[in-house]
Amino acid sequence: MMDKEITIKKNQDIDLYDFCNSIRQLLKNRKLDDSEQDIRKAMSAYPHSPVPHNLMGILLIYKEDKIGAMKHFRAAYALDPAYIPARCNLDNCANLYASWKYAFTETDCPKELGNNVHKETLLKQRLKNKQNEEKHHDNMEK
């Protein structure tokens, strides 16, 4: 398993940034089975976090399962559209000419992608807030 042991139990907080770097090291050392076991534990402990799905996607790329990887990157994005590493990995999977660099954390992503995703997320949130305000205003008039 991990050289630096990070125990994952249900409802126990771990530093997900450290977890990402631990998985990065395991994958670098080609310890795919250990990585998968740790990622599955994290998925169980953190079902609403995009991090384990993103990491599973990277693992599946190592296993040459691009379709499975894209499913996990999409799941991570669906859980949190503001989670930039999932968006970065999705873009790389969809681009035939991408020079693949896995995005374990936001520091692995190009800055321009992060800014575009952030702007897009802000615009969506503003639109949603405006719609909610309009609904509230319509209900007040009734």
Buried (B, 14 or more C-beta within 10 A) or exposed (E): BBEEEBEBEEEEEBEBEEBBBBBBBBBEEEBBEBBBBBBBBBBEBBEEBBBBBBBBBBBBBBEEBEEBBBBBBBBBBEBBBBBBBBBBBBBBBEEEEEEEEBBBBBEBBEEEBBEEBEEEBEEEEEEEEEEEEEEEEEEEEE
